[in-house]
Amino acid sequence: MFGATPLDWSALAVLVVVWIVYQRYYGRPTRGGRSLNSAMIGIREAWMQAVLARDNRIMDGQLVGHLLTSATFFASTTVLVLAGLVSALGASDVVVIALQRLALSSGANAALVEVKL
């Protein structure tokens, strides 16, 4: 199908296995009977209670500001990656020509490149 090599199929298999294992681990209850996400909610609540008890909240403000900056950076980077992928999909014929010039990908065709993107 699409001229995929055994390496392409093995890469797809690894992706599916890692995805399934991650989803099971993330949603699975831990030893205490809670999932990883619910444990983090408890940690955040304890942190907020500690923030209310302290007089000097400068460090807490800096931590929250850093978290917001990190999330904004991640979001803007994701938008740039998605824009690049959409552009590559729109110019898949140019991508195929560029890939065929590389020694690593001699069997690249348009359908395979579009499926991978």
Biopython code that builds the backbone (N, CA, C, O; Angstrom):
import numpy as np
from Bio.PDB.StructureBuilder import StructureBuilder

atoms = [
    (1, "MET", "N", (0.844, -1.186, 0.000)),
    (1, "MET", "CA", (0.000, 0.000, 0.000)),
    (1, "MET", "C", (0.884, 1.243, 0.000)),
    (1, "MET", "O", (1.731, 1.385, 0.882)),
    (2, "PHE", "N", (0.718, 2.118, -0.934)),
    (2, "PHE", "CA", (1.426, 3.387, -1.072)),
    (2, "PHE", "C", (2.934, 3.196, -1.221)),
    (2, "PHE", "O", (3.682, 4.167, -1.108)),
    (3, "GLY", "N", (3.388, 2.002, -1.466)),
    (3, "GLY", "CA", (4.816, 1.770, -1.603)),
    (3, "GLY", "C", (5.557, 1.838, -0.283)),
    (3, "GLY", "O", (6.739, 2.180, -0.247)),
    (4, "ALA", "N", (4.860, 1.510, 0.816)),
    (4, "ALA", "CA", (5.477, 1.582, 2.134)),
    (4, "ALA", "C", (6.470, 0.437, 2.313)),
    (4, "ALA", "O", (6.232, -0.682, 1.857)),
    (5, "THR", "N", (7.579, 0.729, 2.978)),
    (5, "THR", "CA", (8.609, -0.261, 3.243)),
    (5, "THR", "C", (8.339, -0.934, 4.595)),
    (5, "THR", "O", (7.504, -0.457, 5.363)),
    (6, "PRO", "N", (9.032, -2.032, 4.889)),
    (6, "PRO", "CA", (8.881, -2.644, 6.217)),
    (6, "PRO", "C", (9.249, -1.692, 7.355)),
    (6, "PRO", "O", (8.686, -1.777, 8.446)),
    (7, "LEU", "N", (10.187, -0.793, 7.101)),
    (7, "LEU", "CA", (10.535, 0.194, 8.117)),
    (7, "LEU", "C", (9.355, 1.131, 8.400)),
    (7, "LEU", "O", (9.138, 1.521, 9.548)),
    (8, "ASP", "N", (8.593, 1.496, 7.360)),
    (8, "ASP", "CA", (7.410, 2.333, 7.558)),
    (8, "ASP", "C", (6.376, 1.615, 8.420)),
    (8, "ASP", "O", (5.777, 2.208, 9.317)),
    (9, "TRP", "N", (6.177, 0.334, 8.134)),
    (9, "TRP", "CA", (5.189, -0.437, 8.899)),
    (9, "TRP", "C", (5.641, -0.619, 10.342)),
    (9, "TRP", "O", (4.825, -0.548, 11.262)),
    (10, "SER", "N", (6.929, -0.852, 10.546)),
    (10, "SER", "CA", (7.412, -1.009, 11.919)),
    (10, "SER", "C", (7.324, 0.319, 12.684)),
    (10, "SER", "O", (7.027, 0.322, 13.879)),
    (11, "ALA", "N", (7.574, 1.424, 12.018)),
    (11, "ALA", "CA", (7.429, 2.735, 12.675)),
    (11, "ALA", "C", (5.979, 2.981, 13.072)),
    (11, "ALA", "O", (5.705, 3.506, 14.152)),
    (12, "LEU", "N", (5.049, 2.600, 12.194)),
    (12, "LEU", "CA", (3.626, 2.742, 12.517)),
    (12, "LEU", "C", (3.254, 1.849, 13.699)),
    (12, "LEU", "O", (2.501, 2.267, 14.578)),
    (13, "ALA", "N", (3.776, 0.627, 13.725)),
    (13, "ALA", "CA", (3.486, -0.287, 14.828)),
    (13, "ALA", "C", (4.025, 0.256, 16.150)),
    (13, "ALA", "O", (3.348, 0.171, 17.175)),
    (14, "VAL", "N", (5.224, 0.807, 16.136)),
    (14, "VAL", "CA", (5.802, 1.385, 17.356)),
    (14, "VAL", "C", (4.954, 2.562, 17.830)),
    (14, "VAL", "O", (4.705, 2.698, 19.028)),
    (15, "LEU", "N", (4.512, 3.403, 16.916)),
    (15, "LEU", "CA", (3.662, 4.538, 17.283)),
    (15, "LEU", "C", (2.378, 4.069, 17.956)),
    (15, "LEU", "O", (1.983, 4.616, 18.986)),
    (16, "VAL", "N", (1.723, 3.061, 17.384)),
    (16, "VAL", "CA", (0.459, 2.566, 17.938)),
    (16, "VAL", "C", (0.687, 1.948, 19.318)),
    (16, "VAL", "O", (-0.091, 2.189, 20.240)),
    (17, "VAL", "N", (1.748, 1.155, 19.464)),
    (17, "VAL", "CA", (2.025, 0.515, 20.753)),
    (17, "VAL", "C", (2.320, 1.565, 21.828)),
    (17, "VAL", "O", (1.795, 1.486, 22.938)),
    (18, "VAL", "N", (3.154, 2.538, 21.497)),
    (18, "VAL", "CA", (3.489, 3.582, 22.473)),
    (18, "VAL", "C", (2.243, 4.381, 22.847)),
    (18, "VAL", "O", (2.047, 4.716, 24.015)),
    (19, "TRP", "N", (1.407, 4.683, 21.868)),
    (19, "TRP", "CA", (0.180, 5.430, 22.131)),
    (19, "TRP", "C", (-0.727, 4.656, 23.091)),
    (19, "TRP", "O", (-1.243, 5.229, 24.050)),
    (20, "ILE", "N", (-0.923, 3.372, 22.842)),
    (20, "ILE", "CA", (-1.805, 2.555, 23.690)),
    (20, "ILE", "C", (-1.236, 2.422, 25.094)),
    (20, "ILE", "O", (-1.968, 2.557, 26.075)),
    (21, "VAL", "N", (0.065, 2.158, 25.199)),
    (21, "VAL", "CA", (0.691, 2.017, 26.516)),
    (21, "VAL", "C", (0.588, 3.322, 27.291)),
    (21, "VAL", "O", (0.292, 3.308, 28.486)),
    (22, "TYR", "N", (0.830, 4.457, 26.625)),
    (22, "TYR", "CA", (0.741, 5.751, 27.315)),
    (22, "TYR", "C", (-0.679, 6.010, 27.809)),
    (22, "TYR", "O", (-0.873, 6.452, 28.942)),
    (23, "GLN", "N", (-1.666, 5.738, 26.970)),
    (23, "GLN", "CA", (-3.045, 5.981, 27.376)),
    (23, "GLN", "C", (-3.445, 5.103, 28.559)),
    (23, "GLN", "O", (-4.148, 5.557, 29.462)),
    (24, "ARG", "N", (-3.004, 3.862, 28.554)),
    (24, "ARG", "CA", (-3.333, 2.981, 29.677)),
    (24, "ARG", "C", (-2.630, 3.441, 30.950)),
    (24, "ARG", "O", (-3.224, 3.409, 32.028)),
    (25, "TYR", "N", (-1.370, 3.868, 30.838)),
    (25, "TYR", "CA", (-0.632, 4.315, 32.011)),
    (25, "TYR", "C", (-1.203, 5.616, 32.556)),
    (25, "TYR", "O", (-1.345, 5.771, 33.769)),
    (26, "TYR", "N", (-1.525, 6.532, 31.689)),
    (26, "TYR", "CA", (-1.995, 7.842, 32.132)),
    (26, "TYR", "C", (-3.349, 7.740, 32.815)),
    (26, "TYR", "O", (-3.584, 8.415, 33.817)),
    (27, "GLY", "N", (-4.233, 6.916, 32.297)),
    (27, "GLY", "CA", (-5.569, 6.810, 32.881)),
    (27, "GLY", "C", (-5.689, 5.770, 33.973)),
    (27, "GLY", "O", (-6.720, 5.688, 34.640)),
    (28, "ARG", "N", (-4.633, 4.960, 34.168)),
    (28, "ARG", "CA", (-4.674, 3.864, 35.118)),
    (28, "ARG", "C", (-4.533, 4.387, 36.539)),
    (28, "ARG", "O", (-3.723, 5.276, 36.800)),
    (29, "PRO", "N", (-5.317, 3.838, 37.453)),
    (29, "PRO", "CA", (-5.149, 4.243, 38.846)),
    (29, "PRO", "C", (-3.793, 3.794, 39.388)),
    (29, "PRO", "O", (-3.294, 2.728, 39.026)),
    (30, "THR", "N", (-3.207, 4.606, 40.246)),
    (30, "THR", "CA", (-1.932, 4.283, 40.870)),
    (30, "THR", "C", (-2.180, 3.424, 42.106)),
    (30, "THR", "O", (-3.300, 2.966, 42.333)),
    (31, "ARG", "N", (-1.147, 3.207, 42.896)),
    (31, "ARG", "CA", (-1.296, 2.370, 44.087)),
    (31, "ARG", "C", (-2.332, 2.916, 45.063)),
    (31, "ARG", "O", (-3.008, 2.153, 45.755)),
    (32, "GLY", "N", (-2.450, 4.216, 45.113)),
    (32, "GLY", "CA", (-3.415, 4.825, 46.017)),
    (32, "GLY", "C", (-4.835, 4.823, 45.483)),
    (32, "GLY", "O", (-5.739, 5.345, 46.136)),
    (33, "GLY", "N", (-5.048, 4.247, 44.311)),
    (33, "GLY", "CA", (-6.382, 4.185, 43.736)),
    (33, "GLY", "C", (-6.740, 5.389, 42.895)),
    (33, "GLY", "O", (-7.883, 5.528, 42.458)),
    (34, "ARG", "N", (-5.764, 6.272, 42.661)),
    (34, "ARG", "CA", (-6.033, 7.463, 41.858)),
    (34, "ARG", "C", (-5.192, 7.423, 40.597)),
    (34, "ARG", "O", (-4.141, 6.784, 40.554)),
    (35, "SER", "N", (-5.662, 8.107, 39.583)),
    (35, "SER", "CA", (-4.887, 8.184, 38.344)),
    (35, "SER", "C", (-3.831, 9.280, 38.479)),
    (35, "SER", "O", (-3.849, 10.058, 39.432)),
    (36, "LEU", "N", (-2.925, 9.330, 37.528)),
    (36, "LEU", "CA", (-1.866, 10.343, 37.539)),
    (36, "LEU", "C", (-2.451, 11.746, 37.502)),
    (36, "LEU", "O", (-1.966, 12.642, 38.193)),
    (37, "ASN", "N", (-3.489, 11.940, 36.702)),
    (37, "ASN", "CA", (-4.113, 13.258, 36.586)),
    (37, "ASN", "C", (-4.784, 13.673, 37.902)),
    (37, "ASN", "O", (-4.658, 14.822, 38.326)),
    (38, "SER", "N", (-5.490, 12.750, 38.541)),
    (38, "SER", "CA", (-6.139, 13.105, 39.809)),
    (38, "SER", "C", (-5.105, 13.344, 40.910)),
    (38, "SER", "O", (-5.330, 14.165, 41.799)),
    (39, "ALA", "N", (-3.972, 12.635, 40.860)),
    (39, "ALA", "CA", (-2.908, 12.887, 41.836)),
    (39, "ALA", "C", (-2.344, 14.298, 41.654)),
    (39, "ALA", "O", (-2.060, 14.978, 42.639)),
    (40, "MET", "N", (-2.180, 14.743, 40.408)),
    (40, "MET", "CA", (-1.674, 16.093, 40.162)),
    (40, "MET", "C", (-2.665, 17.152, 40.641)),
    (40, "MET", "O", (-2.255, 18.207, 41.125)),
    (41, "ILE", "N", (-3.947, 16.885, 40.515)),
    (41, "ILE", "CA", (-4.952, 17.829, 41.022)),
    (41, "ILE", "C", (-4.793, 17.990, 42.527)),
    (41, "ILE", "O", (-4.873, 19.104, 43.044)),
    (42, "GLY", "N", (-4.569, 16.887, 43.233)),
    (42, "GLY", "CA", (-4.350, 16.956, 44.678)),
    (42, "GLY", "C", (-3.098, 17.736, 45.041)),
    (42, "GLY", "O", (-3.097, 18.495, 46.010)),
    (43, "ILE", "N", (-2.037, 17.553, 44.271)),
    (43, "ILE", "CA", (-0.789, 18.280, 44.517)),
    (43, "ILE", "C", (-0.997, 19.778, 44.286)),
    (43, "ILE", "O", (-0.509, 20.605, 45.057)),
    (44, "ARG", "N", (-1.722, 20.118, 43.222)),
    (44, "ARG", "CA", (-1.986, 21.544, 42.952)),
    (44, "ARG", "C", (-2.818, 22.172, 44.066)),
    (44, "ARG", "O", (-2.550, 23.303, 44.471)),
    (45, "GLU", "N", (-3.823, 21.453, 44.566)),
    (45, "GLU", "CA", (-4.644, 21.983, 45.654)),
    (45, "GLU", "C", (-3.810, 22.206, 46.917)),
    (45, "GLU", "O", (-3.978, 23.213, 47.606)),
    (46, "ALA", "N", (-2.911, 21.262, 47.220)),
    (46, "ALA", "CA", (-2.044, 21.420, 48.393)),
    (46, "ALA", "C", (-1.123, 22.620, 48.208)),
    (46, "ALA", "O", (-0.865, 23.355, 49.162)),
    (47, "TRP", "N", (-0.624, 22.825, 46.990)),
    (47, "TRP", "CA", (0.242, 23.970, 46.725)),
    (47, "TRP", "C", (-0.529, 25.282, 46.931)),
    (47, "TRP", "O", (0.001, 26.224, 47.521)),
    (48, "MET", "N", (-1.760, 25.344, 46.454)),
    (48, "MET", "CA", (-2.558, 26.566, 46.620)),
    (48, "MET", "C", (-2.862, 26.838, 48.090)),
    (48, "MET", "O", (-2.883, 27.993, 48.516)),
    (49, "GLN", "N", (-3.097, 25.780, 48.867)),
    (49, "GLN", "CA", (-3.304, 25.968, 50.306)),
    (49, "GLN", "C", (-2.038, 26.524, 50.965)),
    (49, "GLN", "O", (-2.118, 27.379, 51.847)),
    (50, "ALA", "N", (-0.874, 26.035, 50.534)),
    (50, "ALA", "CA", (0.390, 26.530, 51.081)),
    (50, "ALA", "C", (0.627, 27.981, 50.669)),
    (50, "ALA", "O", (1.188, 28.760, 51.439)),
    (51, "VAL", "N", (0.206, 28.346, 49.463)),
    (51, "VAL", "CA", (0.351, 29.731, 49.004)),
    (51, "VAL", "C", (-0.447, 30.668, 49.896)),
    (51, "VAL", "O", (0.027, 31.753, 50.234)),
    (52, "LEU", "N", (-1.647, 30.264, 50.280)),
    (52, "LEU", "CA", (-2.482, 31.110, 51.131)),
    (52, "LEU", "C", (-1.882, 31.299, 52.520)),
    (52, "LEU", "O", (-2.118, 32.325, 53.159)),
    (53, "ALA", "N", (-1.110, 30.323, 52.995)),
    (53, "ALA", "CA", (-0.545, 30.394, 54.344)),
    (53, "ALA", "C", (0.731, 31.249, 54.404)),
    (53, "ALA", "O", (1.120, 31.692, 55.484)),
    (54, "ARG", "N", (1.385, 31.486, 53.257)),
    (54, "ARG", "CA", (2.648, 32.240, 53.255)),
    (54, "ARG", "C", (2.386, 33.741, 53.127)),
    (54, "ARG", "O", (1.404, 34.174, 52.524)),
    (55, "ASP", "N", (3.301, 34.521, 53.717)),
    (55, "ASP", "CA", (3.214, 35.972, 53.580)),
    (55, "ASP", "C", (3.886, 36.447, 52.303)),
    (55, "ASP", "O", (3.344, 37.291, 51.590)),
    (56, "ASN", "N", (5.064, 35.909, 52.012)),
    (56, "ASN", "CA", (5.823, 36.313, 50.845)),
    (56, "ASN", "C", (5.453, 35.403, 49.671)),
    (56, "ASN", "O", (5.821, 34.228, 49.645)),
    (57, "ARG", "N", (4.726, 35.954, 48.709)),
    (57, "ARG", "CA", (4.239, 35.155, 47.585)),
    (57, "ARG", "C", (4.952, 35.491, 46.281)),
    (57, "ARG", "O", (4.448, 35.182, 45.201)),
    (58, "ILE", "N", (6.108, 36.115, 46.370)),
    (58, "ILE", "CA", (6.834, 36.518, 45.165)),
    (58, "ILE", "C", (7.253, 35.300, 44.350)),
    (58, "ILE", "O", (7.093, 35.280, 43.129)),
    (59, "MET", "N", (7.789, 34.285, 45.023)),
    (59, "MET", "CA", (8.239, 33.094, 44.311)),
    (59, "MET", "C", (7.061, 32.371, 43.643)),
    (59, "MET", "O", (7.193, 31.863, 42.530)),
    (60, "ASP", "N", (5.927, 32.327, 44.318)),
    (60, "ASP", "CA", (4.748, 31.684, 43.738)),
    (60, "ASP", "C", (4.277, 32.434, 42.492)),
    (60, "ASP", "O", (3.882, 31.824, 41.498)),
    (61, "GLY", "N", (4.325, 33.751, 42.559)),
    (61, "GLY", "CA", (3.955, 34.550, 41.388)),
    (61, "GLY", "C", (4.897, 34.318, 40.223)),
    (61, "GLY", "O", (4.474, 34.253, 39.069)),
    (62, "GLN", "N", (6.187, 34.192, 40.538)),
    (62, "GLN", "CA", (7.158, 33.924, 39.476)),
    (62, "GLN", "C", (6.947, 32.543, 38.874)),
    (62, "GLN", "O", (7.072, 32.375, 37.661)),
    (63, "LEU", "N", (6.632, 31.559, 39.693)),
    (63, "LEU", "CA", (6.361, 30.211, 39.176)),
    (63, "LEU", "C", (5.143, 30.195, 38.259)),
    (63, "LEU", "O", (5.168, 29.577, 37.195)),
    (64, "VAL", "N", (4.089, 30.869, 38.673)),
    (64, "VAL", "CA", (2.884, 30.916, 37.834)),
    (64, "VAL", "C", (3.174, 31.658, 36.534)),
    (64, "VAL", "O", (2.711, 31.245, 35.470)),
    (65, "GLY", "N", (3.926, 32.736, 36.609)),
    (65, "GLY", "CA", (4.295, 33.454, 35.387)),
    (65, "GLY", "C", (5.123, 32.593, 34.446)),
    (65, "GLY", "O", (4.932, 32.630, 33.231)),
    (66, "HIS", "N", (6.041, 31.818, 35.009)),
    (66, "HIS", "CA", (6.853, 30.916, 34.190)),
    (66, "HIS", "C", (5.984, 29.838, 33.540)),
    (66, "HIS", "O", (6.178, 29.501, 32.372)),
    (67, "LEU", "N", (5.031, 29.301, 34.294)),
    (67, "LEU", "CA", (4.125, 28.292, 33.731)),
    (67, "LEU", "C", (3.312, 28.860, 32.570)),
    (67, "LEU", "O", (3.124, 28.193, 31.553)),
    (68, "LEU", "N", (2.833, 30.086, 32.725)),
    (68, "LEU", "CA", (2.053, 30.704, 31.656)),
    (68, "LEU", "C", (2.911, 30.966, 30.425)),
    (68, "LEU", "O", (2.464, 30.773, 29.294)),
    (69, "THR", "N", (4.148, 31.408, 30.651)),
    (69, "THR", "CA", (5.056, 31.647, 29.530)),
    (69, "THR", "C", (5.372, 30.344, 28.802)),
    (69, "THR", "O", (5.417, 30.317, 27.573)),
    (70, "SER", "N", (5.591, 29.268, 29.550)),
    (70, "SER", "CA", (5.882, 27.974, 28.942)),
    (70, "SER", "C", (4.698, 27.483, 28.127)),
    (70, "SER", "O", (4.874, 26.969, 27.022)),
    (71, "ALA", "N", (3.492, 27.636, 28.662)),
    (71, "ALA", "CA", (2.304, 27.189, 27.937)),
    (71, "ALA", "C", (2.102, 28.010, 26.664)),
    (71, "ALA", "O", (1.720, 27.465, 25.629)),
    (72, "THR", "N", (2.351, 29.296, 26.736)),
    (72, "THR", "CA", (2.227, 30.148, 25.555)),
    (72, "THR", "C", (3.254, 29.776, 24.499)),
    (72, "THR", "O", (2.935, 29.739, 23.310)),
    (73, "PHE", "N", (4.491, 29.498, 24.922)),
    (73, "PHE", "CA", (5.528, 29.084, 23.992)),
    (73, "PHE", "C", (5.154, 27.771, 23.330)),
    (73, "PHE", "O", (5.337, 27.612, 22.123)),
    (74, "PHE", "N", (4.633, 26.829, 24.104)),
    (74, "PHE", "CA", (4.222, 25.540, 23.547)),
    (74, "PHE", "C", (3.097, 25.725, 22.541)),
    (74, "PHE", "O", (3.109, 25.090, 21.487)),
    (75, "ALA", "N", (2.134, 26.573, 22.842)),
    (75, "ALA", "CA", (1.009, 26.794, 21.936)),
    (75, "ALA", "C", (1.466, 27.453, 20.641)),
    (75, "ALA", "O", (1.028, 27.055, 19.562)),
    (76, "SER", "N", (2.338, 28.450, 20.730)),
    (76, "SER", "CA", (2.787, 29.125, 19.513)),
    (76, "SER", "C", (3.667, 28.202, 18.672)),
    (76, "SER", "O", (3.612, 28.253, 17.443)),
    (77, "THR", "N", (4.470, 27.365, 19.312)),
    (77, "THR", "CA", (5.283, 26.409, 18.571)),
    (77, "THR", "C", (4.402, 25.383, 17.876)),
    (77, "THR", "O", (4.682, 24.995, 16.742)),
    (78, "THR", "N", (3.349, 24.942, 18.534)),
    (78, "THR", "CA", (2.421, 23.989, 17.925)),
    (78, "THR", "C", (1.746, 24.587, 16.706)),
    (78, "THR", "O", (1.568, 23.902, 15.698)),
    (79, "VAL", "N", (1.373, 25.838, 16.782)),
    (79, "VAL", "CA", (0.752, 26.498, 15.629)),
    (79, "VAL", "C", (1.735, 26.565, 14.461)),
    (79, "VAL", "O", (1.347, 26.351, 13.312)),
    (80, "LEU", "N", (2.999, 26.858, 14.745)),
    (80, "LEU", "CA", (3.998, 26.907, 13.677)),
    (80, "LEU", "C", (4.217, 25.533, 13.042)),
    (80, "LEU", "O", (4.352, 25.428, 11.823)),
    (81, "VAL", "N", (4.251, 24.492, 13.853)),
    (81, "VAL", "CA", (4.417, 23.133, 13.315)),
    (81, "VAL", "C", (3.217, 22.749, 12.463)),
    (81, "VAL", "O", (3.386, 22.178, 11.385)),
    (82, "LEU", "N", (2.017, 23.049, 12.921)),
    (82, "LEU", "CA", (0.820, 22.738, 12.135)),
    (82, "LEU", "C", (0.795, 23.521, 10.822)),
    (82, "LEU", "O", (0.387, 22.986, 9.792)),
    (83, "ALA", "N", (1.222, 24.766, 10.851)),
    (83, "ALA", "CA", (1.276, 25.548, 9.617)),
    (83, "ALA", "C", (2.270, 24.945, 8.634)),
    (83, "ALA", "O", (2.011, 24.903, 7.431)),
    (84, "GLY", "N", (3.407, 24.478, 9.142)),
    (84, "GLY", "CA", (4.394, 23.830, 8.280)),
    (84, "GLY", "C", (3.870, 22.537, 7.682)),
    (84, "GLY", "O", (4.125, 22.249, 6.513)),
    (85, "LEU", "N", (3.142, 21.753, 8.466)),
    (85, "LEU", "CA", (2.575, 20.509, 7.946)),
    (85, "LEU", "C", (1.511, 20.769, 6.881)),
    (85, "LEU", "O", (1.461, 20.070, 5.868)),
    (86, "VAL", "N", (0.675, 21.754, 7.103)),
    (86, "VAL", "CA", (-0.348, 22.086, 6.100)),
    (86, "VAL", "C", (0.316, 22.599, 4.824)),
    (86, "VAL", "O", (-0.125, 22.274, 3.722)),
    (87, "SER", "N", (1.360, 23.389, 4.966)),
    (87, "SER", "CA", (2.091, 23.865, 3.791)),
    (87, "SER", "C", (2.735, 22.711, 3.039)),
    (87, "SER", "O", (2.724, 22.681, 1.809)),
    (88, "ALA", "N", (3.298, 21.758, 3.783)),
    (88, "ALA", "CA", (3.915, 20.591, 3.139)),
    (88, "ALA", "C", (2.873, 19.734, 2.437)),
    (88, "ALA", "O", (3.147, 19.172, 1.376)),
    (89, "LEU", "N", (1.685, 19.629, 3.016)),
    (89, "LEU", "CA", (0.610, 18.888, 2.347)),
    (89, "LEU", "C", (0.187, 19.585, 1.056)),
    (89, "LEU", "O", (-0.105, 18.934, 0.053)),
    (90, "GLY", "N", (0.158, 20.897, 1.096)),
    (90, "GLY", "CA", (-0.230, 21.647, -0.093)),
    (90, "GLY", "C", (0.794, 21.564, -1.208)),
    (90, "GLY", "O", (0.447, 21.697, -2.382)),
    (91, "ALA", "N", (2.044, 21.347, -0.857)),
    (91, "ALA", "CA", (3.106, 21.271, -1.857)),
    (91, "ALA", "C", (3.765, 19.900, -1.824)),
    (91, "ALA", "O", (4.991, 19.795, -1.864)),
    (92, "SER", "N", (2.948, 18.843, -1.750)),
    (92, "SER", "CA", (3.502, 17.501, -1.597)),
    (92, "SER", "C", (4.331, 17.075, -2.804)),
    (92, "SER", "O", (5.259, 16.279, -2.661)),
    (93, "ASP", "N", (4.011, 17.589, -3.988)),
    (93, "ASP", "CA", (4.809, 17.224, -5.162)),
    (93, "ASP", "C", (6.238, 17.767, -5.048)),
    (93, "ASP", "O", (7.191, 17.102, -5.452)),
    (94, "VAL", "N", (6.380, 18.971, -4.500)),
    (94, "VAL", "CA", (7.710, 19.544, -4.291)),
    (94, "VAL", "C", (8.450, 18.766, -3.202)),
    (94, "VAL", "O", (9.659, 18.552, -3.298)),
    (95, "VAL", "N", (7.720, 18.344, -2.168)),
    (95, "VAL", "CA", (8.328, 17.567, -1.095)),
    (95, "VAL", "C", (8.832, 16.227, -1.630)),
    (95, "VAL", "O", (9.913, 15.775, -1.254)),
    (96, "VAL", "N", (8.050, 15.589, -2.507)),
    (96, "VAL", "CA", (8.450, 14.305, -3.087)),
    (96, "VAL", "C", (9.717, 14.471, -3.917)),
    (96, "VAL", "O", (10.628, 13.647, -3.834)),
    (97, "ILE", "N", (9.777, 15.519, -4.707)),
    (97, "ILE", "CA", (10.982, 15.760, -5.520)),
    (97, "ILE", "C", (12.194, 15.979, -4.622)),
    (97, "ILE", "O", (13.275, 15.460, -4.902)),
    (98, "ALA", "N", (12.024, 16.738, -3.552)),
    (98, "ALA", "CA", (13.137, 16.983, -2.632)),
    (98, "ALA", "C", (13.559, 15.693, -1.924)),
    (98, "ALA", "O", (14.749, 15.461, -1.714)),
    (99, "LEU", "N", (12.589, 14.860, -1.560)),
    (99, "LEU", "CA", (12.921, 13.603, -0.904)),
    (99, "LEU", "C", (13.604, 12.627, -1.851)),
    (99, "LEU", "O", (14.482, 11.873, -1.433)),
    (100, "GLN", "N", (13.213, 12.633, -3.114)),
    (100, "GLN", "CA", (13.832, 11.726, -4.070)),
    (100, "GLN", "C", (15.288, 12.098, -4.336)),
    (100, "GLN", "O", (16.077, 11.245, -4.743)),
    (101, "ARG", "N", (15.646, 13.338, -4.117)),
    (101, "ARG", "CA", (17.045, 13.766, -4.283)),
    (101, "ARG", "C", (17.924, 13.267, -3.139)),
    (101, "ARG", "O", (19.140, 13.152, -3.294)),
    (102, "LEU", "N", (17.319, 12.973, -1.999)),
    (102, "LEU", "CA", (18.081, 12.469, -0.864)),
    (102, "LEU", "C", (18.394, 10.994, -1.060)),
    (102, "LEU", "O", (17.590, 10.253, -1.626)),
    (103, "ALA", "N", (19.534, 10.581, -0.602)),
    (103, "ALA", "CA", (19.933, 9.174, -0.753)),
    (103, "ALA", "C", (19.167, 8.263, 0.199)),
    (103, "ALA", "O", (19.077, 7.059, -0.039)),
    (104, "LEU", "N", (18.615, 8.821, 1.275)),
    (104, "LEU", "CA", (17.934, 8.011, 2.275)),
    (104, "LEU", "C", (16.553, 7.537, 1.847)),
    (104, "LEU", "O", (16.098, 6.494, 2.316)),
    (105, "SER", "N", (15.881, 8.261, 0.980)),
    (105, "SER", "CA", (14.494, 7.947, 0.639)),
    (105, "SER", "C", (14.345, 7.785, -0.865)),
    (105, "SER", "O", (13.809, 8.666, -1.538)),
    (106, "SER", "N", (14.809, 6.684, -1.385)),
    (106, "SER", "CA", (14.736, 6.474, -2.833)),
    (106, "SER", "C", (13.341, 6.080, -3.294)),
    (106, "SER", "O", (13.010, 6.269, -4.465)),
    (107, "GLY", "N", (12.505, 5.531, -2.395)),
    (107, "GLY", "CA", (11.185, 5.064, -2.807)),
    (107, "GLY", "C", (10.053, 5.995, -2.454)),
    (107, "GLY", "O", (8.928, 5.530, -2.273)),
    (108, "ALA", "N", (10.292, 7.282, -2.348)),
    (108, "ALA", "CA", (9.246, 8.217, -1.955)),
    (108, "ALA", "C", (8.307, 8.482, -3.119)),
    (108, "ALA", "O", (8.745, 8.757, -4.236)),
    (109, "ASN", "N", (7.003, 8.396, -2.843)),
    (109, "ASN", "CA", (6.008, 8.808, -3.826)),
    (109, "ASN", "C", (4.996, 9.725, -3.140)),
    (109, "ASN", "O", (4.983, 9.838, -1.914)),
    (110, "ALA", "N", (4.162, 10.369, -3.927)),
    (110, "ALA", "CA", (3.278, 11.403, -3.391)),
    (110, "ALA", "C", (2.290, 10.848, -2.373)),
    (110, "ALA", "O", (2.040, 11.470, -1.341)),
    (111, "ALA", "N", (1.732, 9.685, -2.663)),
    (111, "ALA", "CA", (0.728, 9.116, -1.741)),
    (111, "ALA", "C", (1.354, 8.779, -0.399)),
    (111, "ALA", "O", (0.762, 9.055, 0.644)),
    (112, "LEU", "N", (2.536, 8.190, -0.408)),
    (112, "LEU", "CA", (3.201, 7.823, 0.849)),
    (112, "LEU", "C", (3.578, 9.064, 1.654)),
    (112, "LEU", "O", (3.430, 9.081, 2.875)),
    (113, "VAL", "N", (4.058, 10.085, 0.984)),
    (113, "VAL", "CA", (4.424, 11.320, 1.688)),
    (113, "VAL", "C", (3.189, 11.965, 2.306)),
    (113, "VAL", "O", (3.259, 12.457, 3.432)),
    (114, "GLU", "N", (2.073, 11.975, 1.608)),
    (114, "GLU", "CA", (0.856, 12.569, 2.163)),
    (114, "GLU", "C", (0.325, 11.776, 3.342)),
    (114, "GLU", "O", (-0.150, 12.362, 4.315)),
    (115, "VAL", "N", (0.397, 10.447, 3.275)),
    (115, "VAL", "CA", (-0.055, 9.622, 4.404)),
    (115, "VAL", "C", (0.821, 9.866, 5.624)),
    (115, "VAL", "O", (0.315, 9.980, 6.740)),
    (116, "LYS", "N", (2.132, 9.949, 5.419)),
    (116, "LYS", "CA", (3.044, 10.179, 6.539)),
    (116, "LYS", "C", (2.846, 11.561, 7.144)),
    (116, "LYS", "O", (2.923, 11.714, 8.363)),
    (117, "LEU", "N", (2.595, 12.553, 6.329)),
    (117, "LEU", "CA", (2.352, 13.891, 6.875)),
    (117, "LEU", "C", (1.040, 13.933, 7.624)),
    (117, "LEU", "O", (0.665, 14.978, 8.155)),
]
sb = StructureBuilder()
sb.init_structure("model")
sb.init_model(0)
sb.init_chain("A")
sb.init_seg("    ")
for serial, (resi, resn, name, xyz) in enumerate(atoms, 1):
    if name == "N":
        sb.init_residue(resn, " ", resi, " ")
    sb.init_atom(name, np.array(xyz, "f"), 0.0, 1.0, " ", f" {name:<3s}", serial, name[0])
structure = sb.get_structure()
